[in-house]
Structures are given as C-alpha cells and as structure tokens.
Amino acid sequence: MEKKLPSERFIRVHRSYIVNLDTIHTIERNRIVFGDTRIPVGDQYKDKFQEYVEKNFL
C-alpha cells in the first residue's frame, strides 16, 4: 500500500501508521495529533519525519 501512495503527500511514521502530510497540524513530543487521536512516531521513522518537520514547519 505504501508504494502506491504518492510519497510527496504521505509518510510512514510508525510500523502501523502512514499519514497524509496535508492533514498534520499539531505535533506534540513524538506524536501527531488528529483531534482526540494521537499517532506515535516510531524510533525507526523519527529522523525522516524530523527532517520533514524542519523543512516544512520551522
């Protein structure tokens, strides 16, 4: 499934989660917040996600 999604719009942040980058509005510690739902960012994916955050949010 991950290979079928456009990589410029989706990123794997955990072994169990792939998120749409357009929907990220809040990041708390190592979690992405969607309303009452918190998606953890796994250790294996932290560096790539942090790179995206620094490039697009800071």
PDBQT receptor file of N, H, CA, C and O in Angstrom, charges set to zero:
ATOM      1  N   MET A   1       0.820  -1.185   0.000  1.00  0.00    +0.000 N 
ATOM      2  CA  MET A   1       0.000   0.000   0.000  1.00  0.00    +0.000 C 
ATOM      3  C   MET A   1       0.875   1.264   0.000  1.00  0.00    +0.000 C 
ATOM      4  O   MET A   1       0.600   2.216  -0.731  1.00  0.00    +0.000 OA
ATOM      5  N   GLU A   2       1.910   1.261   0.813  1.00  0.00    +0.000 N 
ATOM      6  H   GLU A   2       2.133   0.488   1.406  1.00  0.00    +0.000 HD
ATOM      7  CA  GLU A   2       2.778   2.434   0.930  1.00  0.00    +0.000 C 
ATOM      8  C   GLU A   2       3.376   2.822  -0.427  1.00  0.00    +0.000 C 
ATOM      9  O   GLU A   2       3.497   4.010  -0.724  1.00  0.00    +0.000 OA
ATOM     10  N   LYS A   3       3.744   1.859  -1.235  1.00  0.00    +0.000 N 
ATOM     11  H   LYS A   3       3.646   0.894  -0.993  1.00  0.00    +0.000 HD
ATOM     12  CA  LYS A   3       4.352   2.146  -2.534  1.00  0.00    +0.000 C 
ATOM     13  C   LYS A   3       3.348   2.748  -3.513  1.00  0.00    +0.000 C 
ATOM     14  O   LYS A   3       3.743   3.438  -4.452  1.00  0.00    +0.000 OA
ATOM     15  N   LYS A   4       2.067   2.497  -3.309  1.00  0.00    +0.000 N 
ATOM     16  H   LYS A   4       1.746   1.936  -2.546  1.00  0.00    +0.000 HD
ATOM     17  CA  LYS A   4       1.034   3.034  -4.195  1.00  0.00    +0.000 C 
ATOM     18  C   LYS A   4       0.666   4.476  -3.865  1.00  0.00    +0.000 C 
ATOM     19  O   LYS A   4       0.114   5.182  -4.709  1.00  0.00    +0.000 OA
ATOM     20  N   LEU A   5       0.967   4.920  -2.649  1.00  0.00    +0.000 N 
ATOM     21  H   LEU A   5       1.416   4.347  -1.963  1.00  0.00    +0.000 HD
ATOM     22  CA  LEU A   5       0.645   6.290  -2.240  1.00  0.00    +0.000 C 
ATOM     23  C   LEU A   5       1.734   7.245  -2.720  1.00  0.00    +0.000 C 
ATOM     24  O   LEU A   5       2.909   6.881  -2.736  1.00  0.00    +0.000 OA
ATOM     25  N   PRO A   6       1.356   8.470  -3.115  1.00  0.00    +0.000 N 
ATOM     26  CA  PRO A   6       2.369   9.440  -3.548  1.00  0.00    +0.000 C 
ATOM     27  C   PRO A   6       3.254   9.875  -2.374  1.00  0.00    +0.000 C 
ATOM     28  O   PRO A   6       2.757  10.381  -1.368  1.00  0.00    +0.000 OA
ATOM     29  N   SER A   7       4.546   9.676  -2.510  1.00  0.00    +0.000 N 
ATOM     30  H   SER A   7       4.950   9.265  -3.327  1.00  0.00    +0.000 HD
ATOM     31  CA  SER A   7       5.481   9.944  -1.409  1.00  0.00    +0.000 C 
ATOM     32  C   SER A   7       5.573  11.415  -1.037  1.00  0.00    +0.000 C 
ATOM     33  O   SER A   7       6.007  11.735   0.070  1.00  0.00    +0.000 OA
ATOM     34  N   GLU A   8       5.182  12.317  -1.923  1.00  0.00    +0.000 N 
ATOM     35  H   GLU A   8       4.830  12.057  -2.823  1.00  0.00    +0.000 HD
ATOM     36  CA  GLU A   8       5.208  13.732  -1.579  1.00  0.00    +0.000 C 
ATOM     37  C   GLU A   8       4.020  14.137  -0.704  1.00  0.00    +0.000 C 
ATOM     38  O   GLU A   8       3.991  15.250  -0.179  1.00  0.00    +0.000 OA
ATOM     39  N   ARG A   9       3.039  13.241  -0.545  1.00  0.00    +0.000 N 
ATOM     40  H   ARG A   9       3.062  12.337  -0.972  1.00  0.00    +0.000 HD
ATOM     41  CA  ARG A   9       1.860  13.559   0.272  1.00  0.00    +0.000 C 
ATOM     42  C   ARG A   9       1.698  12.656   1.486  1.00  0.00    +0.000 C 
ATOM     43  O   ARG A   9       0.949  12.992   2.404  1.00  0.00    +0.000 OA
ATOM     44  N   PHE A  10       2.388  11.508   1.511  1.00  0.00    +0.000 N 
ATOM     45  H   PHE A  10       2.996  11.235   0.765  1.00  0.00    +0.000 HD
ATOM     46  CA  PHE A  10       2.242  10.548   2.605  1.00  0.00    +0.000 C 
ATOM     47  C   PHE A  10       3.600  10.143   3.141  1.00  0.00    +0.000 C 
ATOM     48  O   PHE A  10       4.583  10.070   2.404  1.00  0.00    +0.000 OA
ATOM     49  N   ILE A  11       3.637   9.877   4.451  1.00  0.00    +0.000 N 
ATOM     50  H   ILE A  11       2.838   9.936   5.050  1.00  0.00    +0.000 HD
ATOM     51  CA  ILE A  11       4.885   9.434   5.076  1.00  0.00    +0.000 C 
ATOM     52  C   ILE A  11       4.565   8.379   6.134  1.00  0.00    +0.000 C 
ATOM     53  O   ILE A  11       3.592   8.503   6.878  1.00  0.00    +0.000 OA
ATOM     54  N   ARG A  12       5.397   7.345   6.187  1.00  0.00    +0.000 N 
ATOM     55  H   ARG A  12       6.188   7.245   5.582  1.00  0.00    +0.000 HD
ATOM     56  CA  ARG A  12       5.253   6.346   7.246  1.00  0.00    +0.000 C 
ATOM     57  C   ARG A  12       5.912   6.916   8.491  1.00  0.00    +0.000 C 
ATOM     58  O   ARG A  12       7.066   7.343   8.447  1.00  0.00    +0.000 OA
ATOM     59  N   VAL A  13       5.181   6.923   9.603  1.00  0.00    +0.000 N 
ATOM     60  H   VAL A  13       4.244   6.576   9.638  1.00  0.00    +0.000 HD
ATOM     61  CA  VAL A  13       5.704   7.448  10.860  1.00  0.00    +0.000 C 
ATOM     62  C   VAL A  13       5.787   6.385  11.946  1.00  0.00    +0.000 C 
ATOM     63  O   VAL A  13       6.304   6.630  13.036  1.00  0.00    +0.000 OA
ATOM     64  N   HIS A  14       5.272   5.204  11.632  1.00  0.00    +0.000 N 
ATOM     65  H   HIS A  14       4.852   5.004  10.747  1.00  0.00    +0.000 HD
ATOM     66  CA  HIS A  14       5.241   4.103  12.595  1.00  0.00    +0.000 C 
ATOM     67  C   HIS A  14       5.014   2.831  11.790  1.00  0.00    +0.000 C 
ATOM     68  O   HIS A  14       4.510   2.880  10.668  1.00  0.00    +0.000 OA
ATOM     69  N   ARG A  15       5.374   1.729  12.348  1.00  0.00    +0.000 N 
ATOM     70  H   ARG A  15       5.783   1.689  13.260  1.00  0.00    +0.000 HD
ATOM     71  CA  ARG A  15       5.173   0.457  11.646  1.00  0.00    +0.000 C 
ATOM     72  C   ARG A  15       3.707   0.251  11.269  1.00  0.00    +0.000 C 
ATOM     73  O   ARG A  15       3.405  -0.405  10.271  1.00  0.00    +0.000 OA
ATOM     74  N   SER A  16       2.806   0.807  12.060  1.00  0.00    +0.000 N 
ATOM     75  H   SER A  16       3.052   1.339  12.870  1.00  0.00    +0.000 HD
ATOM     76  CA  SER A  16       1.369   0.634  11.835  1.00  0.00    +0.000 C 
ATOM     77  C   SER A  16       0.683   1.829  11.193  1.00  0.00    +0.000 C 
ATOM     78  O   SER A  16      -0.509   1.754  10.894  1.00  0.00    +0.000 OA
ATOM     79  N   TYR A  17       1.399   2.936  10.969  1.00  0.00    +0.000 N 
ATOM     80  H   TYR A  17       2.368   2.997  11.212  1.00  0.00    +0.000 HD
ATOM     81  CA  TYR A  17       0.744   4.158  10.502  1.00  0.00    +0.000 C 
ATOM     82  C   TYR A  17       1.471   4.835   9.350  1.00  0.00    +0.000 C 
ATOM     83  O   TYR A  17       2.693   4.988   9.362  1.00  0.00    +0.000 OA
ATOM     84  N   ILE A  18       0.692   5.234   8.361  1.00  0.00    +0.000 N 
ATOM     85  H   ILE A  18      -0.300   5.110   8.351  1.00  0.00    +0.000 HD
ATOM     86  CA  ILE A  18       1.130   6.117   7.290  1.00  0.00    +0.000 C 
ATOM     87  C   ILE A  18       0.183   7.306   7.359  1.00  0.00    +0.000 C 
ATOM     88  O   ILE A  18      -1.032   7.112   7.412  1.00  0.00    +0.000 OA
ATOM     89  N   VAL A  19       0.702   8.530   7.362  1.00  0.00    +0.000 N 
ATOM     90  H   VAL A  19       1.689   8.688   7.319  1.00  0.00    +0.000 HD
ATOM     91  CA  VAL A  19      -0.166   9.698   7.489  1.00  0.00    +0.000 C 
ATOM     92  C   VAL A  19      -0.093  10.581   6.249  1.00  0.00    +0.000 C 
ATOM     93  O   VAL A  19       0.920  10.637   5.553  1.00  0.00    +0.000 OA
ATOM     94  N   ASN A  20      -1.193  11.262   6.003  1.00  0.00    +0.000 N 
ATOM     95  H   ASN A  20      -2.016  11.217   6.568  1.00  0.00    +0.000 HD
ATOM     96  CA  ASN A  20      -1.270  12.243   4.936  1.00  0.00    +0.000 C 
ATOM     97  C   ASN A  20      -0.626  13.525   5.456  1.00  0.00    +0.000 C 
ATOM     98  O   ASN A  20      -1.100  14.096   6.439  1.00  0.00    +0.000 OA
ATOM     99  N   LEU A  21       0.427  13.977   4.825  1.00  0.00    +0.000 N 
ATOM    100  H   LEU A  21       0.812  13.513   4.027  1.00  0.00    +0.000 HD
ATOM    101  CA  LEU A  21       1.172  15.141   5.293  1.00  0.00    +0.000 C 
ATOM    102  C   LEU A  21       0.330  16.411   5.282  1.00  0.00    +0.000 C 
ATOM    103  O   LEU A  21       0.590  17.326   6.065  1.00  0.00    +0.000 OA
ATOM    104  N   ASP A  22      -0.666  16.484   4.417  1.00  0.00    +0.000 N 
ATOM    105  H   ASP A  22      -0.876  15.741   3.781  1.00  0.00    +0.000 HD
ATOM    106  CA  ASP A  22      -1.525  17.669   4.348  1.00  0.00    +0.000 C 
ATOM    107  C   ASP A  22      -2.419  17.809   5.570  1.00  0.00    +0.000 C 
ATOM    108  O   ASP A  22      -2.946  18.893   5.822  1.00  0.00    +0.000 OA
ATOM    109  N   THR A  23      -2.601  16.747   6.327  1.00  0.00    +0.000 N 
ATOM    110  H   THR A  23      -2.173  15.866   6.123  1.00  0.00    +0.000 HD
ATOM    111  CA  THR A  23      -3.514  16.793   7.472  1.00  0.00    +0.000 C 
ATOM    112  C   THR A  23      -2.805  17.029   8.800  1.00  0.00    +0.000 C 
ATOM    113  O   THR A  23      -3.466  17.113   9.835  1.00  0.00    +0.000 OA
ATOM    114  N   ILE A  24      -1.492  17.137   8.800  1.00  0.00    +0.000 N 
ATOM    115  H   ILE A  24      -0.955  17.069   7.960  1.00  0.00    +0.000 HD
ATOM    116  CA  ILE A  24      -0.746  17.357  10.045  1.00  0.00    +0.000 C 
ATOM    117  C   ILE A  24      -0.841  18.828  10.420  1.00  0.00    +0.000 C 
ATOM    118  O   ILE A  24      -0.421  19.709   9.670  1.00  0.00    +0.000 OA
ATOM    119  N   HIS A  25      -1.407  19.072  11.608  1.00  0.00    +0.000 N 
ATOM    120  H   HIS A  25      -1.747  18.357  12.218  1.00  0.00    +0.000 HD
ATOM    121  CA  HIS A  25      -1.500  20.442  12.119  1.00  0.00    +0.000 C 
ATOM    122  C   HIS A  25      -0.839  20.577  13.482  1.00  0.00    +0.000 C 
ATOM    123  O   HIS A  25      -0.344  21.649  13.831  1.00  0.00    +0.000 OA
ATOM    124  N   THR A  26      -0.830  19.490  14.257  1.00  0.00    +0.000 N 
ATOM    125  H   THR A  26      -1.232  18.619  13.974  1.00  0.00    +0.000 HD
ATOM    126  CA  THR A  26      -0.276  19.534  15.604  1.00  0.00    +0.000 C 
ATOM    127  C   THR A  26       0.658  18.356  15.833  1.00  0.00    +0.000 C 
ATOM    128  O   THR A  26       0.330  17.209  15.531  1.00  0.00    +0.000 OA
ATOM    129  N   ILE A  27       1.845  18.671  16.381  1.00  0.00    +0.000 N 
ATOM    130  H   ILE A  27       2.113  19.603  16.626  1.00  0.00    +0.000 HD
ATOM    131  CA  ILE A  27       2.812  17.644  16.751  1.00  0.00    +0.000 C 
ATOM    132  C   ILE A  27       3.168  17.904  18.206  1.00  0.00    +0.000 C 
ATOM    133  O   ILE A  27       3.631  18.991  18.550  1.00  0.00    +0.000 OA
ATOM    134  N   GLU A  28       2.955  16.914  19.057  1.00  0.00    +0.000 N 
ATOM    135  H   GLU A  28       2.579  16.031  18.778  1.00  0.00    +0.000 HD
ATOM    136  CA  GLU A  28       3.297  17.014  20.474  1.00  0.00    +0.000 C 
ATOM    137  C   GLU A  28       4.291  15.930  20.812  1.00  0.00    +0.000 C 
ATOM    138  O   GLU A  28       4.010  14.742  20.650  1.00  0.00    +0.000 OA
ATOM    139  N   ARG A  29       5.440  16.334  21.275  1.00  0.00    +0.000 N 
ATOM    140  H   ARG A  29       5.668  17.298  21.407  1.00  0.00    +0.000 HD
ATOM    141  CA  ARG A  29       6.522  15.400  21.576  1.00  0.00    +0.000 C 
ATOM    142  C   ARG A  29       6.776  14.535  20.358  1.00  0.00    +0.000 C 
ATOM    143  O   ARG A  29       7.122  15.071  19.306  1.00  0.00    +0.000 OA
ATOM    144  N   ASN A  30       6.626  13.264  20.446  1.00  0.00    +0.000 N 
ATOM    145  H   ASN A  30       6.345  12.828  21.301  1.00  0.00    +0.000 HD
ATOM    146  CA  ASN A  30       6.827  12.394  19.285  1.00  0.00    +0.000 C 
ATOM    147  C   ASN A  30       5.508  11.794  18.829  1.00  0.00    +0.000 C 
ATOM    148  O   ASN A  30       5.425  10.610  18.503  1.00  0.00    +0.000 OA
ATOM    149  N   ARG A  31       4.472  12.638  18.811  1.00  0.00    +0.000 N 
ATOM    150  H   ARG A  31       4.539  13.600  19.075  1.00  0.00    +0.000 HD
ATOM    151  CA  ARG A  31       3.149  12.182  18.382  1.00  0.00    +0.000 C 
ATOM    152  C   ARG A  31       2.511  13.214  17.467  1.00  0.00    +0.000 C 
ATOM    153  O   ARG A  31       2.703  14.419  17.628  1.00  0.00    +0.000 OA
ATOM    154  N   ILE A  32       1.751  12.715  16.505  1.00  0.00    +0.000 N 
ATOM    155  H   ILE A  32       1.595  11.736  16.374  1.00  0.00    +0.000 HD
ATOM    156  CA  ILE A  32       0.972  13.568  15.622  1.00  0.00    +0.000 C 
ATOM    157  C   ILE A  32      -0.456  13.531  16.156  1.00  0.00    +0.000 C 
ATOM    158  O   ILE A  32      -1.000  12.455  16.406  1.00  0.00    +0.000 OA
ATOM    159  N   VAL A  33      -1.062  14.705  16.332  1.00  0.00    +0.000 N 
ATOM    160  H   VAL A  33      -0.620  15.578  16.129  1.00  0.00    +0.000 HD
ATOM    161  CA  VAL A  33      -2.388  14.783  16.936  1.00  0.00    +0.000 C 
ATOM    162  C   VAL A  33      -3.428  15.105  15.869  1.00  0.00    +0.000 C 
ATOM    163  O   VAL A  33      -3.300  16.077  15.124  1.00  0.00    +0.000 OA
ATOM    164  N   PHE A  34      -4.463  14.264  15.812  1.00  0.00    +0.000 N 
ATOM    165  H   PHE A  34      -4.567  13.475  16.417  1.00  0.00    +0.000 HD
ATOM    166  CA  PHE A  34      -5.622  14.465  14.946  1.00  0.00    +0.000 C 
ATOM    167  C   PHE A  34      -6.843  14.473  15.858  1.00  0.00    +0.000 C 
ATOM    168  O   PHE A  34      -7.386  13.406  16.146  1.00  0.00    +0.000 OA
ATOM    169  N   GLY A  35      -7.287  15.617  16.314  1.00  0.00    +0.000 N 
ATOM    170  H   GLY A  35      -6.846  16.484  16.080  1.00  0.00    +0.000 HD
ATOM    171  CA  GLY A  35      -8.410  15.663  17.240  1.00  0.00    +0.000 C 
ATOM    172  C   GLY A  35      -8.047  14.954  18.528  1.00  0.00    +0.000 C 
ATOM    173  O   GLY A  35      -7.087  15.343  19.193  1.00  0.00    +0.000 OA
ATOM    174  N   ASP A  36      -8.793  13.919  18.896  1.00  0.00    +0.000 N 
ATOM    175  H   ASP A  36      -9.573  13.603  18.356  1.00  0.00    +0.000 HD
ATOM    176  CA  ASP A  36      -8.509  13.146  20.104  1.00  0.00    +0.000 C 
ATOM    177  C   ASP A  36      -7.564  11.979  19.852  1.00  0.00    +0.000 C 
ATOM    178  O   ASP A  36      -7.194  11.265  20.785  1.00  0.00    +0.000 OA
ATOM    179  N   THR A  37      -7.176  11.783  18.613  1.00  0.00    +0.000 N 
ATOM    180  H   THR A  37      -7.476  12.363  17.855  1.00  0.00    +0.000 HD
ATOM    181  CA  THR A  37      -6.312  10.667  18.246  1.00  0.00    +0.000 C 
ATOM    182  C   THR A  37      -4.861  11.118  18.197  1.00  0.00    +0.000 C 
ATOM    183  O   THR A  37      -4.538  12.156  17.621  1.00  0.00    +0.000 OA
ATOM    184  N   ARG A  38      -3.998  10.329  18.805  1.00  0.00    +0.000 N 
ATOM    185  H   ARG A  38      -4.260   9.486  19.274  1.00  0.00    +0.000 HD
ATOM    186  CA  ARG A  38      -2.562  10.604  18.786  1.00  0.00    +0.000 C 
ATOM    187  C   ARG A  38      -1.846   9.443  18.109  1.00  0.00    +0.000 C 
ATOM    188  O   ARG A  38      -1.990   8.288  18.507  1.00  0.00    +0.000 OA
ATOM    189  N   ILE A  39      -1.073   9.772  17.078  1.00  0.00    +0.000 N 
ATOM    190  H   ILE A  39      -0.956  10.711  16.754  1.00  0.00    +0.000 HD
ATOM    191  CA  ILE A  39      -0.320   8.776  16.321  1.00  0.00    +0.000 C 
ATOM    192  C   ILE A  39       1.142   8.866  16.762  1.00  0.00    +0.000 C 
ATOM    193  O   ILE A  39       1.758   9.923  16.627  1.00  0.00    +0.000 OA
ATOM    194  N   PRO A  40       1.706   7.780  17.284  1.00  0.00    +0.000 N 
ATOM    195  CA  PRO A  40       3.107   7.838  17.696  1.00  0.00    +0.000 C 
ATOM    196  C   PRO A  40       4.041   7.828  16.488  1.00  0.00    +0.000 C 
ATOM    197  O   PRO A  40       3.736   7.240  15.451  1.00  0.00    +0.000 OA
ATOM    198  N   VAL A  41       5.177   8.488  16.647  1.00  0.00    +0.000 N 
ATOM    199  H   VAL A  41       5.425   8.966  17.489  1.00  0.00    +0.000 HD
ATOM    200  CA  VAL A  41       6.222   8.439  15.630  1.00  0.00    +0.000 C 
ATOM    201  C   VAL A  41       7.253   7.436  16.137  1.00  0.00    +0.000 C 
ATOM    202  O   VAL A  41       7.887   7.662  17.168  1.00  0.00    +0.000 OA
ATOM    203  N   GLY A  42       7.419   6.346  15.427  1.00  0.00    +0.000 N 
ATOM    204  H   GLY A  42       6.904   6.162  14.590  1.00  0.00    +0.000 HD
ATOM    205  CA  GLY A  42       8.323   5.281  15.843  1.00  0.00    +0.000 C 
ATOM    206  C   GLY A  42       9.784   5.681  15.736  1.00  0.00    +0.000 C 
ATOM    207  O   GLY A  42      10.156   6.517  14.913  1.00  0.00    +0.000 OA
ATOM    208  N   ASP A  43      10.596   5.078  16.572  1.00  0.00    +0.000 N 
ATOM    209  H   ASP A  43      10.294   4.399  17.240  1.00  0.00    +0.000 HD
ATOM    210  CA  ASP A  43      12.039   5.369  16.583  1.00  0.00    +0.000 C 
ATOM    211  C   ASP A  43      12.677   5.185  15.213  1.00  0.00    +0.000 C 
ATOM    212  O   ASP A  43      13.550   5.961  14.823  1.00  0.00    +0.000 OA
ATOM    213  N   GLN A  44      12.252   4.179  14.494  1.00  0.00    +0.000 N 
ATOM    214  H   GLN A  44      11.543   3.549  14.811  1.00  0.00    +0.000 HD
ATOM    215  CA  GLN A  44      12.812   3.878  13.177  1.00  0.00    +0.000 C 
ATOM    216  C   GLN A  44      12.503   4.977  12.160  1.00  0.00    +0.000 C 
ATOM    217  O   GLN A  44      13.224   5.120  11.173  1.00  0.00    +0.000 OA
ATOM    218  N   TYR A  45      11.442   5.752  12.387  1.00  0.00    +0.000 N 
ATOM    219  H   TYR A  45      10.856   5.636  13.189  1.00  0.00    +0.000 HD
ATOM    220  CA  TYR A  45      10.981   6.745  11.414  1.00  0.00    +0.000 C 
ATOM    221  C   TYR A  45      11.212   8.184  11.870  1.00  0.00    +0.000 C 
ATOM    222  O   TYR A  45      10.914   9.120  11.127  1.00  0.00    +0.000 OA
ATOM    223  N   LYS A  46      11.738   8.374  13.081  1.00  0.00    +0.000 N 
ATOM    224  H   LYS A  46      11.980   7.614  13.684  1.00  0.00    +0.000 HD
ATOM    225  CA  LYS A  46      11.903   9.714  13.659  1.00  0.00    +0.000 C 
ATOM    226  C   LYS A  46      12.758  10.638  12.808  1.00  0.00    +0.000 C 
ATOM    227  O   LYS A  46      12.379  11.786  12.574  1.00  0.00    +0.000 OA
ATOM    228  N   ASP A  47      13.902  10.159  12.342  1.00  0.00    +0.000 N 
ATOM    229  H   ASP A  47      14.210   9.226  12.532  1.00  0.00    +0.000 HD
ATOM    230  CA  ASP A  47      14.820  11.028  11.601  1.00  0.00    +0.000 C 
ATOM    231  C   ASP A  47      14.186  11.562  10.327  1.00  0.00    +0.000 C 
ATOM    232  O   ASP A  47      14.286  12.755  10.037  1.00  0.00    +0.000 OA
ATOM    233  N   LYS A  48      13.545  10.704   9.575  1.00  0.00    +0.000 N 
ATOM    234  H   LYS A  48      13.463   9.735   9.811  1.00  0.00    +0.000 HD
ATOM    235  CA  LYS A  48      12.911  11.132   8.334  1.00  0.00    +0.000 C 
ATOM    236  C   LYS A  48      11.762  12.099   8.616  1.00  0.00    +0.000 C 
ATOM    237  O   LYS A  48      11.597  13.092   7.907  1.00  0.00    +0.000 OA
ATOM    238  N   PHE A  49      10.974  11.813   9.643  1.00  0.00    +0.000 N 
ATOM    239  H   PHE A  49      11.108  11.007  10.219  1.00  0.00    +0.000 HD
ATOM    240  CA  PHE A  49       9.866  12.696   9.991  1.00  0.00    +0.000 C 
ATOM    241  C   PHE A  49      10.388  14.033  10.496  1.00  0.00    +0.000 C 
ATOM    242  O   PHE A  49       9.850  15.078  10.129  1.00  0.00    +0.000 OA
ATOM    243  N   GLN A  50      11.420  14.025  11.327  1.00  0.00    +0.000 N 
ATOM    244  H   GLN A  50      11.857  13.176  11.625  1.00  0.00    +0.000 HD
ATOM    245  CA  GLN A  50      12.003  15.261  11.844  1.00  0.00    +0.000 C 
ATOM    246  C   GLN A  50      12.546  16.120  10.698  1.00  0.00    +0.000 C 
ATOM    247  O   GLN A  50      12.414  17.344  10.720  1.00  0.00    +0.000 OA
ATOM    248  N   GLU A  51      13.142  15.489   9.722  1.00  0.00    +0.000 N 
ATOM    249  H   GLU A  51      13.249  14.495   9.705  1.00  0.00    +0.000 HD
ATOM    250  CA  GLU A  51      13.639  16.203   8.544  1.00  0.00    +0.000 C 
ATOM    251  C   GLU A  51      12.482  16.896   7.815  1.00  0.00    +0.000 C 
ATOM    252  O   GLU A  51      12.604  18.051   7.407  1.00  0.00    +0.000 OA
ATOM    253  N   TYR A  52      11.372  16.192   7.655  1.00  0.00    +0.000 N 
ATOM    254  H   TYR A  52      11.273  15.254   7.986  1.00  0.00    +0.000 HD
ATOM    255  CA  TYR A  52      10.184  16.782   7.017  1.00  0.00    +0.000 C 
ATOM    256  C   TYR A  52       9.664  17.970   7.828  1.00  0.00    +0.000 C 
ATOM    257  O   TYR A  52       9.344  19.015   7.262  1.00  0.00    +0.000 OA
ATOM    258  N   VAL A  53       9.581  17.812   9.141  1.00  0.00    +0.000 N 
ATOM    259  H   VAL A  53       9.841  16.962   9.600  1.00  0.00    +0.000 HD
ATOM    260  CA  VAL A  53       9.060  18.881  10.007  1.00  0.00    +0.000 C 
ATOM    261  C   VAL A  53       9.952  20.113   9.911  1.00  0.00    +0.000 C 
ATOM    262  O   VAL A  53       9.450  21.227   9.758  1.00  0.00    +0.000 OA
ATOM    263  N   GLU A  54      11.247  19.929   9.998  1.00  0.00    +0.000 N 
ATOM    264  H   GLU A  54      11.654  19.025  10.122  1.00  0.00    +0.000 HD
ATOM    265  CA  GLU A  54      12.172  21.066   9.938  1.00  0.00    +0.000 C 
ATOM    266  C   GLU A  54      12.085  21.783   8.598  1.00  0.00    +0.000 C 
ATOM    267  O   GLU A  54      12.184  23.008   8.536  1.00  0.00    +0.000 OA
ATOM    268  N   LYS A  55      11.904  21.034   7.550  1.00  0.00    +0.000 N 
ATOM    269  H   LYS A  55      11.824  20.039   7.601  1.00  0.00    +0.000 HD
ATOM    270  CA  LYS A  55      11.835  21.614   6.211  1.00  0.00    +0.000 C 
ATOM    271  C   LYS A  55      10.520  22.357   5.961  1.00  0.00    +0.000 C 
ATOM    272  O   LYS A  55      10.497  23.359   5.245  1.00  0.00    +0.000 OA
ATOM    273  N   ASN A  56       9.430  21.867   6.549  1.00  0.00    +0.000 N 
ATOM    274  H   ASN A  56       9.448  21.053   7.130  1.00  0.00    +0.000 HD
ATOM    275  CA  ASN A  56       8.111  22.393   6.209  1.00  0.00    +0.000 C 
ATOM    276  C   ASN A  56       7.399  23.188   7.302  1.00  0.00    +0.000 C 
ATOM    277  O   ASN A  56       6.441  23.903   7.010  1.00  0.00    +0.000 OA
ATOM    278  N   PHE A  57       7.845  23.078   8.544  1.00  0.00    +0.000 N 
ATOM    279  H   PHE A  57       8.624  22.497   8.780  1.00  0.00    +0.000 HD
ATOM    280  CA  PHE A  57       7.145  23.760   9.626  1.00  0.00    +0.000 C 
ATOM    281  C   PHE A  57       7.987  24.807  10.340  1.00  0.00    +0.000 C 
ATOM    282  O   PHE A  57       7.435  25.707  10.973  1.00  0.00    +0.000 OA
ATOM    283  N   LEU A  58       9.291  24.713  10.254  1.00  0.00    +0.000 N 
ATOM    284  H   LEU A  58       9.739  23.982   9.740  1.00  0.00    +0.000 HD
ATOM    285  CA  LEU A  58      10.142  25.657  11.004  1.00  0.00    +0.000 C 
ATOM    286  C   LEU A  58      10.684  26.743  10.121  1.00  0.00    +0.000 C 
ATOM    287  O   LEU A  58      11.415  27.614  10.592  1.00  0.00    +0.000 OA
TER     288      LEU A  58
